[in-house]
Amino acid sequence: MGNSRVVFKRNHQNEELIISNRHRAVSDDEISFTLNELAKNEQQDAKITRTNGVVEITLPIK
């Protein structure tokens, strides 16, 4: 994923993935790769928030 940084957090309510890149926008391919590799919950329930260079993905734990 090159210069992108991924942070994964889990608590009792949800999983949170944060992807950031200081040099460019985070691509859809990077988001898909991260979800496929790290997310263990239902991906269709993911809430994805995009800002300049940062993507936050929240997945509820069932």
Secondary structure, 3 states (H helix, E strand, C coil): CCCCEEEEEECCCEEEEEEECCCCCCCHHHHHHHHHHHCCCCHHHCEEEEECCEEEEEEECC
